[in-house]
Amino acid sequence: MPAKTWKLVPDASISEASVQRIDEPMIAGFPGSLRKTKHAAGLSEGVESLFINNGKQVLEVITARGMGIRSVFVPSVDVPVGWESPVQGPVHPQFVNLGEPSGLGWLDGFDELLVRCGLESNGAPEHDEKTGRLKYPLHGRIANKPAHHVELTIDTDKQEIKLVGIVDETRFHFQNLRMTSTLTTKFNSTSFTISDKIENLSATPAEAQMLYHVNFGVPLLDAGSRVVLPAKTVVPRNARAASHIKSWDSYAAPEPGFEEMVYFFDLHGDDKGQTRTLLKNAHGTRGVSLVFNTKQLPCFSLWKDTAAVEDGYVTGLEPGTNYPNPRSYEGQQGRVIKLPPKGSTTLELTLEIHPDDSAVKSAEEAVKKIAAGREPKIFDQPQPLWCAP
């Protein structure tokens, strides 16, 4: 049968009254279901969650938060993928003050599995040295920008679900950037792919950055979990990370008051630049892989924040166009996307869930194949050109 499309969020110029609501549509040959709900209280008031069930996994997408993915669940094996943030979200962007003086307001809404950092900047907050004025907030603005022109298509011939949304990051006299995000998943699949087209709508050149902050907690993350990477180079971000460089690829049990550690990587890819990373639990019975291209996303960061579960026991696997240093520093190193007037680039990321030990083993072998027996160069101290002073 022909593909069927629903407009879930209208164009920016169309009133809310024209939105078509959907709830569990029945389509011949479609094994899953679709549901859209609107939160009615607290910090979530007004936020809509879109639940996409492809027959084997359920994705919760938050269109109001930059097309972020809050969680994924595989019902057949009771595998939730995401983390337990102390932030009780999803938080409406109106309650996230990105311009608050510390530059850390972004953290007020942080609870997603997959949250984008960009587009003007994506790293640590940066202040003007002379005035103290905030120049760039933590992780940028795109995750707190609402999407418009959101459409979902079910194609039973291709056995495919596709969700497309447009998110604009525009400031008069400054930048005019647009992200057109396309999420694709196959029927009865435990994976999905994000394809983000980044456009410069301006008549003058522009720069952009992107970092995919992909976060995992219990039950996937536990004492003895390991990350498996085809690492070429490993660099600790600061002295704190350097003090634990020997255990950069493993995780401890939750520790109240734990201070975060971050490591930067250059990863091997195949002859086309494709690479993959794996996080697996202590027993190797559950895991998740990220698959991406190093020509699009050449910088990989690993964030370890194994505090108490109540405070957010979590790790982040973060492919990016740059490392999450302050924007000016990364610009000096040339780690930005250069966009000519009306120019664009496309970034892709696939997340694969491994629900059993066999799938985890296959994923680990795929990483080892890319590494091809090559040992990484591991620095025991932060390195110039990698880590901001």
The 8 nearest C-alpha neighbors of each residue, nearest first, counted from 0:
[[1, 155, 2, 156, 154, 27, 3, 28],
 [2, 0, 3, 154, 156, 155, 153, 4],
 [1, 3, 154, 153, 155, 152, 0, 4],
 [4, 2, 153, 152, 1, 154, 5, 151],
 [3, 5, 152, 151, 153, 150, 2, 6],
 [6, 4, 151, 150, 7, 152, 3, 19],
 [5, 7, 150, 8, 149, 19, 151, 9],
 [8, 6, 149, 150, 5, 18, 19, 9],
 [7, 9, 149, 148, 147, 6, 18, 10],
 [10, 8, 148, 13, 147, 18, 11, 149],
 [9, 11, 148, 147, 13, 12, 8, 149],
 [10, 12, 13, 147, 9, 148, 14, 146],
 [11, 13, 10, 14, 9, 147, 15, 148],
 [14, 12, 10, 11, 9, 15, 17, 16],
 [13, 15, 16, 17, 12, 9, 18, 11],
 [14, 16, 17, 18, 13, 9, 8, 19],
 [17, 15, 14, 18, 13, 19, 9, 20],
 [16, 18, 15, 14, 19, 13, 9, 8],
 [19, 17, 16, 15, 7, 8, 9, 20],
 [18, 20, 7, 6, 17, 21, 5, 8],
 [21, 19, 18, 7, 22, 35, 5, 6],
 [22, 20, 34, 35, 19, 23, 24, 33],
 [21, 23, 34, 24, 33, 35, 20, 32],
 [22, 24, 33, 32, 34, 25, 21, 31],
 [25, 23, 22, 26, 32, 33, 21, 34],
 [24, 26, 23, 27, 29, 32, 31, 28],
 [27, 25, 29, 28, 24, 30, 155, 153],
 [26, 28, 29, 25, 155, 0, 30, 24],
 [27, 29, 155, 26, 30, 158, 0, 156],
 [28, 30, 26, 27, 31, 155, 186, 25],
 [31, 29, 54, 28, 53, 186, 32, 187],
 [30, 32, 54, 53, 52, 29, 33, 186],
 [31, 33, 23, 52, 51, 24, 34, 53],
 [34, 32, 23, 51, 50, 22, 52, 24],
 [33, 35, 22, 50, 23, 49, 21, 36],
 [34, 36, 49, 48, 50, 21, 22, 47],
 [35, 37, 48, 47, 38, 34, 49, 50],
 [38, 36, 47, 46, 45, 39, 48, 35],
 [39, 37, 44, 46, 45, 43, 40, 47],
 [38, 40, 44, 45, 37, 43, 41, 46],
 [41, 39, 44, 43, 38, 42, 45, 46],
 [40, 42, 43, 44, 39, 38, 90, 88],
 [41, 43, 90, 44, 91, 40, 94, 88],
 [44, 42, 90, 91, 41, 89, 46, 38],
 [45, 43, 40, 39, 38, 41, 46, 42],
 [44, 46, 38, 37, 39, 43, 47, 91],
 [47, 45, 38, 43, 44, 37, 91, 63],
 [46, 48, 37, 36, 38, 61, 45, 49],
 [49, 47, 61, 36, 35, 60, 59, 50],
 [48, 50, 35, 60, 59, 34, 51, 61],
 [51, 49, 59, 34, 58, 33, 35, 48],
 [50, 52, 33, 58, 57, 53, 49, 32],
 [53, 51, 57, 31, 32, 54, 56, 33],
 [54, 52, 31, 186, 187, 55, 56, 51],
 [55, 53, 31, 187, 30, 52, 186, 56],
 [54, 56, 187, 53, 188, 73, 189, 52],
 [57, 55, 73, 72, 52, 53, 189, 54],
 [56, 58, 52, 72, 51, 71, 50, 73],
 [59, 57, 71, 51, 50, 70, 60, 52],
 [58, 60, 50, 70, 69, 49, 68, 48],
 [59, 61, 68, 49, 48, 67, 69, 62],
 [62, 60, 48, 67, 66, 63, 64, 68],
 [61, 63, 66, 64, 146, 65, 60, 145],
 [64, 62, 145, 61, 146, 65, 46, 144],
 [65, 63, 143, 142, 62, 145, 61, 66],
 [64, 66, 142, 144, 67, 145, 141, 143],
 [67, 65, 62, 61, 64, 60, 146, 68],
 [66, 68, 114, 65, 61, 64, 113, 60],
 [69, 67, 60, 113, 70, 59, 112, 111],
 [68, 70, 111, 112, 59, 60, 67, 113],
 [71, 69, 81, 112, 59, 68, 80, 58],
 [70, 72, 58, 80, 57, 79, 59, 56],
 [71, 73, 79, 57, 56, 78, 80, 74],
 [72, 74, 56, 78, 75, 77, 55, 76],
 [75, 73, 77, 76, 72, 78, 56, 55],
 [76, 74, 77, 73, 55, 78, 56, 72],
 [75, 77, 78, 74, 73, 354, 355, 79],
 [78, 76, 74, 75, 73, 79, 72, 354],
 [77, 79, 73, 76, 72, 80, 74, 354],
 [80, 78, 72, 71, 73, 77, 81, 70],
 [81, 79, 71, 70, 72, 78, 215, 82],
 [80, 82, 112, 215, 70, 216, 214, 79],
 [83, 81, 216, 215, 84, 217, 313, 214],
 [84, 82, 311, 85, 216, 308, 81, 312],
 [83, 85, 311, 86, 110, 82, 310, 87],
 [84, 86, 310, 311, 87, 309, 83, 110],
 [87, 85, 84, 88, 110, 109, 108, 107],
 [88, 86, 85, 89, 84, 90, 110, 42],
 [89, 87, 90, 86, 43, 110, 108, 42],
 [88, 90, 43, 91, 87, 110, 108, 46],
 [91, 89, 88, 43, 108, 42, 92, 94],
 [90, 92, 43, 93, 94, 46, 42, 89],
 [93, 91, 143, 95, 94, 90, 64, 144],
 [92, 94, 91, 95, 96, 90, 143, 42],
 [93, 95, 92, 91, 96, 42, 90, 107],
 [96, 94, 92, 93, 107, 97, 104, 108],
 [97, 95, 104, 98, 99, 94, 105, 93],
 [98, 96, 104, 105, 99, 95, 136, 102],
 [97, 99, 96, 102, 100, 136, 104, 133],
 [98, 100, 96, 102, 97, 101, 104, 103],
 [101, 99, 102, 98, 133, 132, 103, 104],
 [102, 100, 103, 99, 104, 133, 124, 98],
 [101, 103, 136, 124, 100, 99, 137, 104],
 [104, 102, 101, 105, 137, 106, 136, 124],
 [103, 105, 97, 96, 106, 107, 102, 99],
 [106, 104, 103, 107, 97, 108, 137, 95],
 [105, 107, 109, 104, 108, 103, 95, 137],
 [108, 106, 105, 104, 95, 109, 86, 94],
 [107, 109, 90, 106, 105, 95, 110, 86],
 [110, 108, 106, 107, 111, 86, 105, 84],
 [109, 111, 84, 86, 88, 108, 112, 69],
 [112, 110, 69, 113, 114, 68, 109, 70],
 [111, 113, 81, 214, 69, 70, 213, 68],
 [114, 112, 213, 68, 111, 212, 67, 214],
 [113, 115, 67, 212, 111, 211, 142, 213],
 [114, 116, 211, 142, 212, 210, 117, 113],
 [115, 117, 121, 138, 210, 139, 209, 211],
 [118, 116, 121, 139, 209, 120, 119, 208],
 [117, 119, 208, 207, 120, 209, 141, 139],
 [118, 120, 207, 117, 208, 139, 206, 121],
 [121, 119, 117, 139, 118, 208, 326, 122],
 [120, 122, 138, 117, 116, 139, 323, 209],
 [323, 123, 121, 138, 324, 325, 137, 120],
 [122, 124, 325, 137, 324, 323, 138, 125],
 [125, 123, 137, 136, 102, 135, 325, 122],
 [124, 126, 135, 134, 325, 133, 123, 136],
 [127, 125, 133, 134, 132, 131, 128, 124],
 [126, 128, 131, 132, 130, 129, 134, 133],
 [127, 129, 131, 130, 126, 132, 125, 133],
 [130, 128, 127, 131, 132, 126, 133, 134],
 [129, 131, 132, 127, 128, 126, 133, 134],
 [132, 130, 127, 126, 128, 129, 133, 134],
 [133, 131, 127, 130, 126, 134, 100, 128],
 [132, 134, 126, 135, 125, 127, 131, 100],
 [135, 133, 126, 125, 127, 132, 136, 124],
 [134, 136, 125, 124, 133, 137, 120, 139],
 [137, 135, 102, 124, 139, 97, 138, 103],
 [136, 138, 124, 123, 103, 139, 102, 122],
 [139, 137, 121, 122, 116, 117, 136, 123],
 [138, 140, 117, 121, 120, 136, 137, 116],
 [141, 139, 143, 142, 117, 144, 138, 118],
 [140, 142, 144, 143, 117, 65, 118, 139],
 [143, 141, 65, 64, 115, 140, 144, 114],
 [144, 142, 64, 92, 141, 140, 65, 145],
 [143, 145, 65, 141, 142, 64, 166, 63],
 [146, 144, 63, 65, 64, 62, 166, 143],
 [147, 145, 166, 165, 62, 63, 164, 65],
 [146, 148, 10, 165, 149, 8, 9, 11],
 [147, 149, 10, 9, 8, 164, 165, 150],
 [150, 148, 164, 8, 7, 147, 163, 6],
 [151, 149, 6, 163, 5, 7, 162, 148],
 [150, 152, 162, 5, 4, 161, 163, 6],
 [153, 151, 4, 161, 3, 160, 154, 5],
 [152, 154, 160, 3, 2, 159, 155, 4],
 [155, 153, 2, 159, 156, 157, 158, 152],
 [154, 156, 158, 157, 28, 153, 29, 159],
 [155, 157, 158, 154, 0, 1, 2, 159],
 [156, 158, 159, 155, 154, 185, 160, 153],
 [159, 157, 155, 186, 156, 185, 154, 160],
 [158, 160, 185, 157, 154, 186, 184, 153],
 [161, 159, 153, 184, 183, 152, 185, 154],
 [160, 162, 183, 152, 151, 182, 159, 163],
 [161, 163, 151, 182, 181, 150, 152, 183],
 [164, 162, 181, 150, 149, 180, 151, 182],
 [165, 163, 149, 180, 148, 146, 179, 147],
 [166, 164, 179, 146, 147, 178, 148, 180],
 [167, 165, 146, 178, 177, 65, 145, 179],
 [166, 168, 177, 169, 176, 178, 165, 144],
 [169, 167, 176, 177, 175, 141, 166, 170],
 [168, 170, 175, 174, 176, 167, 171, 173],
 [171, 169, 173, 174, 172, 175, 168, 176],
 [170, 172, 173, 169, 174, 175, 168, 201],
 [173, 171, 170, 174, 175, 169, 201, 203],
 [172, 174, 170, 171, 175, 169, 205, 201],
 [175, 173, 169, 170, 176, 172, 171, 205],
 [174, 176, 169, 200, 201, 199, 168, 170],
 [177, 175, 199, 168, 198, 169, 200, 167],
 [176, 178, 167, 198, 197, 166, 168, 179],
 [179, 177, 197, 166, 196, 165, 180, 195],
 [178, 180, 165, 196, 195, 164, 166, 177],
 [179, 181, 195, 164, 163, 194, 178, 165],
 [180, 182, 163, 194, 162, 193, 195, 183],
 [183, 181, 193, 162, 161, 192, 163, 194],
 [184, 182, 161, 192, 191, 160, 181, 162],
 [183, 185, 191, 160, 159, 192, 190, 161],
 [186, 184, 159, 188, 158, 160, 187, 183],
 [185, 187, 53, 158, 188, 159, 54, 184],
 [188, 186, 55, 54, 53, 185, 189, 56],
 [187, 189, 185, 190, 186, 55, 184, 56],
 [190, 188, 352, 56, 351, 55, 187, 191],
 [191, 189, 351, 350, 188, 352, 184, 192],
 [190, 192, 184, 350, 183, 349, 351, 193],
 [193, 191, 349, 183, 182, 348, 350, 184],
 [192, 194, 182, 348, 347, 181, 349, 195],
 [195, 193, 347, 181, 346, 180, 182, 192],
 [196, 194, 180, 346, 345, 179, 197, 178],
 [195, 197, 345, 179, 178, 344, 198, 180],
 [196, 198, 178, 344, 343, 177, 345, 195],
 [199, 197, 343, 177, 176, 342, 200, 196],
 [198, 200, 176, 341, 201, 342, 175, 343],
 [201, 199, 341, 175, 176, 198, 202, 340],
 [200, 202, 203, 199, 175, 340, 341, 204],
 [201, 203, 340, 341, 200, 204, 199, 339],
 [204, 202, 340, 201, 205, 339, 341, 199],
 [205, 203, 339, 340, 338, 202, 206, 201],
 [206, 204, 338, 337, 339, 199, 203, 207],
 [205, 207, 337, 336, 338, 335, 119, 208],
 [208, 206, 336, 119, 118, 335, 337, 205],
 [207, 209, 118, 117, 335, 120, 320, 336],
 [210, 208, 117, 319, 320, 116, 118, 121],
 [209, 211, 319, 116, 318, 115, 212, 317],
 [210, 212, 115, 317, 318, 213, 319, 114],
 [211, 213, 317, 114, 113, 115, 210, 315],
 [214, 212, 113, 315, 316, 112, 211, 317],
 [215, 213, 315, 112, 314, 81, 212, 113],
 [216, 214, 81, 82, 314, 313, 315, 220],
 [217, 215, 82, 313, 220, 312, 81, 219],
 [218, 216, 220, 219, 82, 221, 215, 312],
 [217, 219, 220, 216, 221, 79, 78, 80],
 [220, 218, 217, 280, 216, 221, 285, 286],
 [221, 219, 217, 216, 218, 280, 224, 215],
 [220, 222, 224, 223, 280, 252, 219, 217],
 [221, 223, 252, 251, 250, 224, 281, 220],
 [224, 222, 281, 250, 221, 251, 249, 225],
 [225, 223, 281, 280, 250, 221, 222, 279],
 [226, 224, 249, 248, 279, 278, 250, 223],
 [225, 227, 278, 248, 277, 228, 249, 279],
 [228, 226, 277, 276, 278, 225, 363, 248],
 [227, 229, 276, 230, 226, 366, 277, 275],
 [230, 228, 370, 267, 266, 366, 369, 231],
 [231, 229, 266, 228, 375, 232, 267, 265],
 [230, 232, 375, 266, 265, 267, 376, 229],
 [233, 231, 376, 265, 375, 264, 230, 377],
 [232, 234, 377, 264, 263, 378, 376, 262],
 [233, 235, 263, 378, 262, 381, 236, 264],
 [236, 234, 262, 241, 240, 381, 237, 380],
 [237, 235, 262, 381, 261, 386, 240, 234],
 [236, 238, 239, 240, 381, 235, 241, 380],
 [239, 237, 241, 240, 242, 380, 381, 236],
 [240, 238, 242, 241, 237, 260, 243, 236],
 [239, 241, 260, 235, 242, 237, 238, 243],
 [242, 240, 238, 244, 235, 243, 239, 380],
 [241, 243, 239, 240, 244, 238, 379, 245],
 [244, 242, 241, 245, 240, 246, 247, 239],
 [243, 245, 241, 247, 246, 242, 379, 240],
 [246, 244, 243, 247, 248, 242, 241, 379],
 [245, 247, 244, 248, 249, 243, 250, 242],
 [246, 248, 244, 245, 249, 243, 262, 250],
 [249, 247, 226, 246, 225, 227, 250, 245],
 [250, 248, 225, 246, 224, 247, 223, 226],
 [249, 251, 224, 223, 222, 225, 252, 221],
 [250, 252, 222, 223, 253, 249, 221, 305],
 [251, 253, 222, 221, 254, 250, 305, 223],
 [254, 252, 307, 306, 305, 312, 308, 251],
 [253, 255, 306, 307, 257, 256, 252, 305],
 [256, 254, 307, 306, 257, 253, 310, 305],
 [255, 257, 306, 254, 258, 307, 310, 305],
 [256, 258, 306, 254, 255, 305, 259, 304],
 [259, 257, 256, 260, 304, 306, 305, 239],
 [258, 260, 304, 303, 257, 261, 302, 305],
 [261, 259, 240, 303, 302, 239, 304, 258],
 [260, 262, 302, 301, 236, 240, 303, 235],
 [263, 261, 235, 301, 236, 234, 300, 264],
 [262, 264, 300, 234, 233, 299, 235, 301],
 [265, 263, 233, 299, 232, 266, 300, 234],
 [264, 266, 232, 231, 298, 230, 299, 267],
 [267, 265, 230, 231, 229, 264, 268, 232],
 [266, 268, 229, 231, 230, 370, 369, 274],
 [269, 267, 272, 274, 273, 369, 266, 293],
 [268, 270, 272, 273, 271, 369, 274, 267],
 [269, 271, 272, 268, 273, 369, 267, 274],
 [272, 270, 269, 273, 268, 292, 294, 293],
 [271, 273, 268, 269, 292, 293, 270, 294],
 [274, 272, 292, 268, 269, 271, 291, 293],
 [275, 273, 268, 291, 290, 292, 272, 269],
 [274, 276, 290, 289, 366, 291, 288, 277],
 [275, 277, 228, 289, 288, 227, 366, 290],
 [278, 276, 288, 227, 226, 287, 279, 228],
 [277, 279, 226, 287, 286, 225, 227, 288],
 [280, 278, 286, 283, 225, 224, 285, 277],
 [279, 281, 224, 283, 219, 282, 285, 220],
 [280, 282, 224, 223, 283, 221, 222, 279],
 [281, 283, 284, 280, 224, 285, 279, 223],
 [284, 282, 280, 279, 356, 281, 285, 359],
 [283, 285, 356, 355, 282, 280, 359, 286],
 [286, 284, 354, 355, 353, 283, 280, 279],
 [285, 287, 279, 353, 278, 359, 352, 280],
 [286, 288, 352, 278, 353, 351, 277, 279],
 [289, 287, 277, 351, 276, 350, 290, 278],
 [288, 290, 350, 276, 275, 349, 351, 291],
 [289, 291, 275, 349, 348, 274, 288, 350],
 [292, 290, 348, 274, 273, 347, 275, 349],
 [293, 291, 273, 272, 294, 295, 274, 296],
 [292, 294, 297, 296, 272, 295, 273, 268],
 [293, 295, 292, 297, 296, 272, 273, 271],
 [296, 294, 293, 292, 346, 297, 320, 347],
 [295, 297, 320, 293, 319, 298, 294, 318],
 [298, 296, 293, 294, 320, 295, 319, 299],
 [299, 297, 319, 321, 320, 296, 318, 322],
 [300, 298, 318, 264, 317, 319, 263, 265],
 [301, 299, 263, 317, 262, 264, 316, 318],
 [300, 302, 316, 262, 261, 315, 317, 263],
 [301, 303, 261, 315, 314, 260, 304, 300],
 [302, 304, 314, 260, 259, 305, 261, 301],
 [305, 303, 259, 313, 306, 314, 312, 302],
 [304, 306, 312, 253, 313, 303, 257, 254],
 [305, 307, 254, 257, 312, 255, 253, 304],
 [308, 306, 255, 253, 254, 310, 309, 312],
 [307, 309, 312, 311, 310, 306, 253, 83],
 [310, 308, 307, 311, 85, 312, 84, 83],
 [309, 311, 307, 308, 85, 306, 312, 84],
 [310, 312, 84, 308, 309, 313, 83, 85],
 [313, 311, 305, 308, 306, 307, 216, 304],
 [314, 312, 216, 304, 215, 305, 311, 82],
 [313, 315, 303, 302, 215, 214, 304, 216],
 [314, 316, 214, 302, 213, 301, 317, 212],
 [317, 315, 301, 213, 300, 212, 214, 302],
 [316, 318, 212, 300, 211, 299, 213, 315],
 [319, 317, 299, 211, 296, 210, 298, 300],
 [320, 318, 210, 296, 298, 321, 209, 299],
 [319, 321, 296, 209, 298, 297, 208, 210],
 [322, 320, 319, 298, 334, 323, 335, 329],
 [321, 323, 324, 298, 300, 319, 299, 263],
 [122, 324, 322, 123, 121, 321, 325, 138],
 [323, 325, 122, 123, 322, 387, 329, 326],
 [326, 324, 123, 122, 328, 327, 125, 124],
 [325, 327, 329, 328, 120, 330, 122, 324],
 [328, 326, 330, 329, 325, 331, 125, 324],
 [329, 327, 331, 330, 326, 325, 387, 332],
 [330, 328, 332, 326, 331, 334, 327, 324],
 [329, 331, 333, 327, 332, 328, 334, 326],
 [330, 332, 328, 329, 333, 327, 334, 326],
 [333, 331, 329, 330, 334, 328, 384, 335],
 [334, 332, 330, 331, 335, 329, 336, 328],
 [333, 335, 321, 329, 332, 330, 320, 336],
 [336, 334, 208, 333, 207, 330, 206, 337],
 [335, 337, 207, 206, 208, 338, 334, 320],
 [338, 336, 206, 335, 205, 339, 207, 204],
 [337, 339, 205, 342, 204, 206, 343, 199],
 [340, 338, 204, 342, 341, 205, 337, 203],
 [339, 341, 202, 203, 204, 342, 201, 199],
 [340, 342, 200, 199, 201, 339, 202, 198],
 [343, 341, 339, 338, 340, 199, 198, 344],
 [344, 342, 198, 197, 199, 338, 196, 341],
 [343, 345, 197, 196, 198, 346, 342, 338],
 [346, 344, 196, 195, 197, 347, 194, 343],
 [347, 345, 195, 194, 295, 196, 344, 348],
 [348, 346, 194, 193, 291, 195, 345, 349],
 [347, 349, 291, 193, 192, 290, 194, 350],
 [350, 348, 192, 290, 289, 191, 193, 291],
 [349, 351, 289, 190, 191, 288, 192, 290],
 [350, 352, 190, 288, 287, 189, 289, 353],
 [353, 351, 287, 189, 190, 354, 286, 288],
 [352, 354, 286, 358, 287, 359, 285, 355],
 [353, 355, 285, 352, 286, 358, 76, 284],
 [356, 354, 284, 285, 358, 357, 353, 359],
 [357, 355, 284, 359, 358, 283, 360, 285],
 [356, 358, 360, 359, 355, 361, 284, 353],
 [357, 359, 361, 353, 360, 356, 355, 362],
 [360, 358, 356, 362, 357, 361, 353, 286],
 [359, 361, 363, 357, 362, 358, 356, 364],
 [362, 360, 364, 358, 363, 359, 365, 357],
 [363, 361, 365, 359, 364, 360, 358, 366],
 [362, 364, 360, 366, 365, 361, 359, 367],
 [363, 365, 367, 361, 366, 362, 368, 360],
 [364, 366, 362, 368, 363, 367, 361, 369],
 [367, 365, 363, 369, 368, 364, 229, 275],
 [368, 366, 370, 364, 369, 365, 371, 363],
 [367, 369, 371, 365, 366, 370, 364, 372],
 [368, 370, 366, 371, 367, 269, 268, 229],
 [369, 371, 229, 367, 368, 372, 373, 267],
 [372, 370, 368, 369, 373, 367, 229, 366],
 [371, 373, 370, 374, 367, 368, 369, 229],
 [374, 372, 371, 370, 375, 231, 229, 230],
 [373, 375, 372, 376, 231, 230, 370, 229],
 [376, 374, 231, 232, 230, 377, 373, 233],
 [375, 377, 232, 231, 233, 378, 374, 230],
 [378, 376, 233, 232, 375, 234, 379, 244],
 [379, 377, 234, 380, 233, 376, 235, 381],
 [378, 380, 241, 244, 377, 235, 381, 234],
 [379, 381, 241, 378, 235, 382, 238, 234],
 [382, 380, 235, 236, 237, 234, 386, 383],
 [381, 383, 385, 386, 380, 384, 234, 378],
 [384, 382, 385, 386, 381, 387, 388, 380],
 [385, 383, 386, 382, 332, 387, 329, 328],
 [386, 384, 383, 382, 387, 381, 322, 234],
 [387, 385, 236, 382, 383, 384, 381, 388],
 [386, 388, 324, 328, 385, 325, 384, 383],
 [387, 386, 383, 237, 381, 328, 324, 382]]
